[in-house]
Amino acid sequence: MNTPLLLPLHGIGGRQDLPIPFGLAVGGAAVAVAVSFVVLGLAWRSPKYRGNASGKPLPAAITRTVDAVWFRWVVRLVGLAIFVYAMVSLMFGVDRLTNPIFGFIYILVWVGLVPISLVFGPVWRTLNPLRTIHLLLCKALRQPPSKGVLELPAWAGLWPAALGIFAFTWLELVAPDRATIPVLQAWIALYVVITMFGAILFGDRWFSTGDPFEVYATLMSRLSPWGRRTDGSLVVRRPLENLDGLKPQPGLVGMVAALLGSTAYDGFSNSSAWIGWAQNQDISMTWLGTGALIVFILFVLVTYSSATLLAGRLSDSSRKALPGLFAHSVVPIAFGYVVAHYLTLFILEGQRTLIYLSDPLSNGANIFGTGLLAVNTGITNHSTTIAVIQVVAVVCGHLLGVTSAHDRAVALFPRTKALAGQLPLLVVMVGYTCAGLLLLFSS
């Protein structure tokens, strides 16, 4: 399989594996459906997860180190140094794809947040360079970082972050000239200004509700084994138990819908059917892409919300709170989509970005000694393995989502109606999984 040159189709590069075989797509869908009903029929009849109250404490030495002021400042300064180094490329680098800033933003940050959060937990809260800058400013002004000019309204919740996710995925997948320096400079400038202005207005709480990258990383970290117990202890726990501790709040449903819908649109936008149809229209690709991205996100939002509301009706439960209470079960499905769609992109273009980072100004420098290395494209010789990983990622994400939803359902619904109450959400989840496999097949 040949590896194509960098093309500005996905911010930087594009999926570099072949579509999965139709047989694997059908087989994956069949497994998803079968496993779903096995979970419903044979799984536990009472809730097993205790969320943030659970977990086995880590050795005291590890907790003391992680909580130590010096250690947190080391992590903060590392994140800030990496950010400043990347900004040199953004502000002073050449406007061509050998500039590492494109891969840094679109690959190492956006896609890389997932493995970082899985391996280290919610570390981005400490690594976040804008949070560190805000903290340093507050120390210089002798103001507590939690203090803002205004109180953030409770109804705002995660809606600012959901809008931020839409804005970034629009930049990555739709915006014209998105792989050019001026466009990226404009977007990053707006992101920094809005994020810092929000922190000044509402205090550092803004980062956990309004910064799209921090909220995204925090959601994915719920699938890691690391967490904080309600008593403050650093603990290790089962990933789904960690996920169960995700608290419902306004905008959480919008956030997961933006993540899942935008990733699904990414797969759809690479399909030959969409490209062929769009190129024959009189409307510009920017308008078509923007409309399609919005439709995909709204589709997830409407179908998921409708399923949970119907679940409440079938189980004689309060319906208003159910979308937020079950939103955690969509996170594993979004994670499966991310792995399936971005695995080869991350491996191949991630290497290329690390090579380019040795020469931030494209002037022949070799700061880290990687400038003369070549991308190892060996993964492209294993198309069957890649296809299997993609299908397994989508199906496993579905399985984890169904299991999480089942545990929450038996905790919320009357025992006699718990099964009936789960069916609408189960149907929607199966639909998401089958659609994801179909997108992988058609891309």
C-alpha positions as CSV (number, residue, x, y, z in Angstrom):
1,M,0.0,0.0,0.0
2,N,1.5,3.3,-0.9
3,T,1.5,6.2,1.5
4,P,0.2,9.4,-0.2
5,L,1.8,12.8,0.2
6,L,0.4,15.2,2.7
7,L,-2.8,16.7,1.4
8,P,-4.8,19.5,3.1
9,L,-7.9,17.3,3.4
10,H,-8.0,16.7,7.1
11,G,-6.2,19.8,8.4
12,I,-3.1,17.8,7.6
13,G,-3.0,14.5,5.8
14,G,-5.8,12.1,5.7
15,R,-6.7,8.5,6.6
16,Q,-4.0,6.4,5.1
17,D,-5.5,3.0,5.2
18,L,-7.9,1.3,2.8
19,P,-11.6,0.9,3.5
20,I,-12.3,-2.1,5.6
21,P,-13.6,-5.2,3.8
22,F,-17.4,-5.4,3.6
23,G,-17.4,-8.8,5.3
24,L,-15.6,-7.3,8.4
25,A,-18.1,-4.5,8.5
26,V,-21.1,-6.8,8.4
27,G,-19.4,-9.2,10.9
28,G,-18.7,-6.3,13.3
29,A,-22.2,-5.1,13.1
30,A,-23.6,-8.6,13.8
31,V,-21.3,-9.0,16.8
32,A,-22.4,-5.6,18.2
33,V,-26.1,-6.5,17.9
34,A,-25.6,-10.0,19.4
35,V,-23.4,-8.7,22.3
36,S,-25.9,-6.0,23.1
37,F,-28.7,-8.4,23.7
38,V,-26.4,-10.7,25.7
39,V,-25.6,-7.8,27.9
40,L,-29.3,-7.1,28.4
41,G,-30.2,-10.7,29.0
42,L,-27.4,-12.0,31.1
43,A,-25.8,-9.0,32.8
44,W,-26.2,-8.0,36.3
45,R,-29.7,-7.0,37.6
46,S,-28.4,-4.5,40.2
47,P,-25.8,-1.6,39.7
48,K,-22.2,-2.7,40.2
49,Y,-20.4,0.6,39.7
50,R,-19.9,3.2,42.5
51,G,-18.3,6.0,40.4
52,N,-16.1,8.4,42.3
53,A,-16.6,6.6,45.6
54,S,-14.7,3.6,44.3
55,G,-11.1,2.7,43.8
56,K,-8.0,1.2,45.4
57,P,-5.7,3.8,46.8
58,L,-2.2,4.0,45.2
59,P,0.9,3.8,47.4
60,A,1.2,6.9,49.5
61,A,4.6,7.8,47.9
62,I,3.0,8.1,44.5
63,T,0.1,10.2,45.8
64,R,2.5,12.5,47.6
65,T,4.6,13.0,44.5
66,V,1.7,13.7,42.2
67,D,0.2,16.1,44.7
68,A,3.5,17.8,45.5
69,V,3.7,21.5,44.5
70,W,7.1,21.1,42.8
71,F,5.9,18.2,40.7
72,R,2.8,20.0,39.5
73,W,4.9,23.0,38.5
74,V,7.3,20.8,36.6
75,V,4.4,19.4,34.6
76,R,3.0,22.9,34.1
77,L,6.3,24.3,32.9
78,V,6.8,21.4,30.5
79,G,3.4,22.1,29.0
80,L,4.1,25.8,28.7
81,A,7.5,25.2,27.2
82,I,6.1,22.9,24.5
83,F,3.4,25.5,23.8
84,V,5.9,28.3,23.4
85,Y,8.1,26.2,21.2
86,A,5.1,25.4,18.9
87,M,4.0,29.0,18.8
88,V,7.4,30.0,17.4
89,S,6.5,27.9,14.3
90,L,3.1,29.4,14.2
91,M,4.3,33.0,14.3
92,F,7.6,32.9,12.5
93,G,7.5,29.6,10.4
94,V,7.0,29.3,6.7
95,D,3.6,28.9,5.2
96,R,3.9,25.3,3.9
97,L,3.2,21.9,5.2
98,T,6.7,21.3,6.4
99,N,5.9,23.7,9.2
100,P,5.4,21.5,12.2
101,I,2.6,23.6,13.6
102,F,0.0,21.9,11.4
103,G,0.9,18.4,12.7
104,F,1.3,19.7,16.3
105,I,-2.2,21.1,16.4
106,Y,-4.1,18.7,14.2
107,I,-2.2,15.5,15.2
108,L,-0.2,15.7,18.4
109,V,-2.7,17.8,20.3
110,W,-6.1,16.9,18.9
111,V,-5.6,13.2,18.4
112,G,-2.8,12.8,20.9
113,L,-5.0,14.0,23.8
114,V,-6.7,10.6,23.7
115,P,-3.7,8.3,24.4
116,I,-2.3,10.9,26.8
117,S,-5.5,10.9,28.8
118,L,-5.9,7.1,28.7
119,V,-2.4,6.5,30.0
120,F,-2.0,9.4,32.5
121,G,-5.6,10.3,33.4
122,P,-6.8,13.9,33.6
123,V,-3.2,15.2,33.2
124,W,-4.2,17.9,30.7
125,R,-5.7,20.0,33.5
126,T,-2.0,20.5,34.7
127,L,-0.4,20.5,31.2
128,N,-2.8,23.0,29.8
129,P,-0.6,26.0,28.9
130,L,-3.4,28.6,29.1
131,R,-4.3,27.5,32.6
132,T,-0.7,27.9,33.6
133,I,-0.5,31.4,32.0
134,H,-3.6,32.3,33.9
135,L,-2.2,30.9,37.2
136,L,1.0,32.9,36.7
137,L,-0.9,36.1,36.0
138,C,-3.0,35.6,39.1
139,K,0.1,35.0,41.2
140,A,1.6,38.2,39.8
141,L,-1.5,40.1,40.7
142,R,-1.9,38.3,44.0
143,Q,-5.4,37.2,43.1
144,P,-6.8,33.7,43.7
145,P,-7.2,31.9,40.3
146,S,-10.7,30.8,41.2
147,K,-11.8,34.4,41.6
148,G,-13.4,36.0,38.5
149,V,-15.3,39.2,37.8
150,L,-18.6,37.3,37.3
151,E,-20.1,34.1,38.4
152,L,-20.4,31.5,35.6
153,P,-24.1,30.7,35.2
154,A,-25.0,27.1,36.1
155,W,-27.0,26.7,32.9
156,A,-23.9,27.4,30.8
157,G,-22.3,24.1,31.8
158,L,-20.2,22.5,29.0
159,W,-22.0,24.4,26.2
160,P,-19.0,26.7,25.6
161,A,-16.7,23.7,25.2
162,A,-19.2,22.0,22.9
163,L,-19.3,25.1,20.7
164,G,-15.5,25.1,20.8
165,I,-15.3,21.5,19.6
166,F,-17.6,22.4,16.7
167,A,-15.4,25.4,15.9
168,F,-12.2,23.3,15.9
169,T,-13.6,20.4,13.9
170,W,-15.0,22.9,11.4
171,L,-11.5,24.3,11.1
172,E,-10.0,20.8,10.8
173,L,-12.4,19.4,8.3
174,V,-14.2,22.2,6.5
175,A,-12.5,25.6,6.6
176,P,-11.0,26.7,3.3
177,D,-7.2,27.0,3.3
178,R,-7.1,25.3,6.7
179,A,-3.6,24.1,6.1
180,T,-2.2,27.6,5.8
181,I,-0.5,29.7,8.4
182,P,-2.9,32.8,8.3
183,V,-6.0,30.6,8.9
184,L,-4.4,28.7,11.7
185,Q,-3.0,31.9,13.3
186,A,-6.5,33.5,13.2
187,W,-8.1,30.4,14.8
188,I,-5.5,30.0,17.6
189,A,-5.6,33.7,18.3
190,L,-9.4,33.6,18.8
191,Y,-9.1,30.5,20.9
192,V,-6.5,32.0,23.2
193,V,-8.4,35.3,23.5
194,I,-11.7,33.7,24.3
195,T,-10.3,31.2,26.7
196,M,-8.2,33.8,28.6
197,F,-11.0,36.3,28.6
198,G,-13.4,33.6,30.0
199,A,-10.9,32.8,32.7
200,I,-10.6,36.5,33.7
201,L,-14.4,36.8,33.8
202,F,-15.3,33.6,35.5
203,G,-12.0,32.4,37.2
204,D,-10.2,29.1,36.5
205,R,-13.4,27.2,36.5
206,W,-13.8,28.4,32.9
207,F,-11.1,26.0,31.7
208,S,-13.0,22.9,32.9
209,T,-16.2,24.1,31.2
210,G,-15.2,26.4,28.4
211,D,-11.9,25.1,27.1
212,P,-12.8,22.5,24.4
213,F,-9.4,20.7,24.6
214,E,-9.5,20.4,28.4
215,V,-13.1,19.2,28.5
216,Y,-12.4,16.7,25.6
217,A,-9.3,15.4,27.4
218,T,-11.2,15.1,30.7
219,L,-14.0,13.1,29.1
220,M,-11.5,10.7,27.5
221,S,-9.6,10.4,30.8
222,R,-12.7,8.8,32.3
223,L,-11.7,5.7,30.3
224,S,-8.4,5.5,32.1
225,P,-7.8,3.5,35.3
226,W,-6.7,6.5,37.3
227,G,-8.9,8.8,39.3
228,R,-9.6,10.7,42.5
229,R,-11.9,9.2,45.1
230,T,-14.4,11.4,46.8
231,D,-12.1,11.6,49.8
232,G,-9.3,13.0,47.6
233,S,-7.2,9.9,47.4
234,L,-5.5,9.1,44.1
235,V,-6.8,5.6,43.2
236,V,-6.8,3.0,40.5
237,R,-10.2,1.7,39.4
238,R,-11.9,-0.2,36.6
239,P,-12.3,2.2,33.6
240,L,-16.1,1.8,33.4
241,E,-16.3,2.6,37.1
242,N,-14.3,5.7,36.4
243,L,-16.7,6.5,33.6
244,D,-19.6,6.0,35.9
245,G,-18.3,8.9,38.0
246,L,-18.9,11.4,35.2
247,K,-21.4,13.9,36.6
248,P,-24.3,15.1,34.4
249,Q,-24.3,18.8,33.8
250,P,-25.8,21.2,31.2
251,G,-24.0,20.8,27.9
252,L,-22.7,17.3,28.5
253,V,-25.0,15.9,25.9
254,G,-24.1,18.6,23.4
255,M,-20.4,17.9,24.1
256,V,-20.6,14.1,23.4
257,A,-22.8,14.8,20.4
258,A,-20.2,17.2,19.0
259,L,-17.4,14.7,19.5
260,L,-19.3,11.7,18.0
261,G,-21.0,13.6,15.2
262,S,-17.8,15.4,14.0
263,T,-15.9,12.2,13.9
264,A,-18.6,10.5,12.0
265,Y,-18.7,13.4,9.5
266,D,-14.9,13.0,9.1
267,G,-15.4,9.5,7.9
268,F,-18.3,10.5,5.7
269,S,-16.5,13.4,4.1
270,N,-13.8,10.9,2.9
271,S,-16.3,8.7,1.2
272,S,-16.3,8.7,-2.6
273,A,-20.1,9.1,-2.7
274,W,-20.0,12.4,-0.8
275,I,-17.0,13.7,-2.7
276,G,-18.5,12.9,-6.0
277,W,-21.9,14.4,-5.1
278,A,-20.5,17.6,-3.6
279,Q,-18.2,18.3,-6.5
280,N,-21.2,18.3,-8.9
281,Q,-23.1,20.9,-6.9
282,D,-23.2,24.6,-7.5
283,I,-22.7,25.3,-3.8
284,S,-19.2,25.7,-2.4
285,M,-17.6,22.8,-0.6
286,T,-17.3,25.1,2.5
287,W,-21.0,25.6,2.8
288,L,-21.8,22.0,2.0
289,G,-19.3,20.8,4.5
290,T,-20.5,23.2,7.2
291,G,-24.1,22.1,6.7
292,A,-23.2,18.4,6.7
293,L,-21.1,18.8,9.9
294,I,-24.0,20.5,11.7
295,V,-26.4,17.8,10.4
296,F,-24.2,15.0,11.8
297,I,-23.9,16.6,15.2
298,L,-27.6,17.4,15.4
299,F,-28.4,13.9,14.3
300,V,-26.5,12.5,17.3
301,L,-28.0,15.0,19.6
302,V,-31.6,14.4,18.5
303,T,-31.5,10.7,18.2
304,Y,-29.7,10.2,21.6
305,S,-32.0,12.7,23.4
306,S,-35.1,11.1,21.9
307,A,-34.0,7.6,22.9
308,T,-33.4,8.6,26.5
309,L,-36.6,10.5,26.7
310,L,-38.5,7.5,25.3
311,A,-36.6,5.3,27.8
312,G,-38.0,7.4,30.6
313,R,-41.5,7.0,29.3
314,L,-41.2,3.3,29.0
315,S,-39.8,2.9,32.4
316,D,-42.1,5.4,34.2
317,S,-39.1,7.5,35.2
318,S,-38.4,11.2,35.2
319,R,-37.5,12.0,31.7
320,K,-35.9,15.5,32.0
321,A,-32.6,14.4,33.6
322,L,-32.1,11.2,31.6
323,P,-30.1,12.5,28.7
324,G,-27.4,13.8,31.0
325,L,-27.5,10.8,33.2
326,F,-26.8,8.4,30.3
327,A,-24.4,10.7,28.4
328,H,-21.4,9.0,29.9
329,S,-22.3,5.8,27.9
330,V,-21.7,7.6,24.6
331,V,-18.0,8.4,25.5
332,P,-16.7,4.9,24.8
333,I,-18.5,4.9,21.4
334,A,-16.8,8.2,20.6
335,F,-13.5,6.8,21.7
336,G,-14.0,3.8,19.4
337,Y,-14.7,6.1,16.5
338,V,-11.6,8.1,17.2
339,V,-9.3,5.0,17.3
340,A,-10.9,3.6,14.1
341,H,-10.7,6.9,12.1
342,Y,-7.4,8.3,13.3
343,L,-5.1,5.4,14.2
344,T,-2.9,5.4,11.0
345,L,-3.1,9.2,10.8
346,F,-1.7,9.5,14.3
347,I,1.1,6.9,13.7
348,L,2.2,8.2,10.3
349,E,1.7,11.9,10.5
350,G,2.7,11.9,14.2
351,Q,6.1,10.6,13.1
352,R,6.3,13.3,10.4
353,T,5.5,16.0,12.9
354,L,8.1,14.9,15.3
355,I,10.6,15.0,12.5
356,Y,9.6,18.5,11.4
357,L,9.7,19.8,15.0
358,S,13.5,19.7,14.8
359,D,13.3,22.5,12.3
360,P,10.5,24.8,13.5
361,L,11.4,27.6,11.1
362,S,12.2,25.3,8.1
363,N,15.7,26.8,7.8
364,G,17.7,23.6,8.0
365,A,18.0,23.3,11.8
366,N,18.0,19.9,13.5
367,I,17.4,20.8,17.1
368,F,16.4,17.4,18.4
369,G,18.4,15.3,15.9
370,T,15.3,14.0,14.2
371,G,15.4,16.2,11.1
372,L,17.1,13.6,8.8
373,L,14.9,10.7,9.9
374,A,12.2,9.2,7.5
375,V,8.7,8.2,8.3
376,N,8.4,4.5,9.0
377,T,5.5,3.4,6.9
378,G,5.6,-0.3,7.8
379,I,2.1,-0.1,9.2
380,T,0.7,0.4,5.7
381,N,1.8,-3.1,4.8
382,H,-0.7,-4.6,7.2
383,S,-4.0,-3.5,5.8
384,T,-5.9,-6.5,7.2
385,T,-4.5,-5.9,10.7
386,I,-5.5,-2.3,10.4
387,A,-9.0,-3.2,9.3
388,V,-9.4,-5.6,12.2
389,I,-8.2,-3.0,14.7
390,Q,-10.7,-0.5,13.3
391,V,-13.6,-2.9,13.6
392,V,-12.6,-4.1,17.1
393,A,-12.3,-0.5,18.2
394,V,-15.8,0.4,17.1
395,V,-17.4,-2.8,18.4
396,C,-15.5,-2.6,21.8
397,G,-16.6,1.1,22.1
398,H,-20.1,-0.1,21.5
399,L,-19.8,-2.9,24.1
400,L,-18.5,-0.5,26.7
401,G,-21.2,2.0,26.0
402,V,-24.0,-0.6,26.3
403,T,-22.5,-2.0,29.5
404,S,-22.3,1.5,31.0
405,A,-25.8,2.3,30.0
406,H,-27.1,-1.0,31.4
407,D,-25.5,-0.4,34.8
408,R,-27.0,3.1,34.9
409,A,-30.4,1.8,33.8
410,V,-30.7,-0.8,36.6
411,A,-29.7,1.9,39.0
412,L,-32.4,4.4,37.8
413,F,-35.3,2.4,36.5
414,P,-37.8,0.2,38.4
415,R,-36.6,-3.4,38.3
416,T,-39.6,-4.6,36.4
417,K,-39.2,-2.0,33.7
418,A,-35.4,-1.7,33.5
419,L,-35.2,-3.9,30.4
420,A,-37.9,-2.1,28.4
421,G,-36.4,1.2,29.4
422,Q,-33.0,0.3,27.9
423,L,-34.3,-0.7,24.5
424,P,-34.6,2.7,22.8
425,L,-31.0,3.7,23.8
426,L,-29.8,0.2,22.8
427,V,-31.3,0.6,19.3
428,V,-29.7,4.0,18.9
429,M,-26.3,2.7,20.0
430,V,-26.5,-0.2,17.6
431,G,-27.4,2.3,14.9
432,Y,-24.3,4.4,15.7
433,T,-22.1,1.4,15.6
434,C,-23.4,0.1,12.3
435,A,-23.2,3.5,10.8
436,G,-19.6,3.8,12.0
437,L,-18.7,0.5,10.4
438,L,-20.5,1.5,7.2
439,L,-18.5,4.8,7.1
440,L,-15.2,2.8,7.5
441,F,-16.3,0.5,4.7
442,S,-17.2,3.3,2.3
443,S,-14.3,5.7,3.0
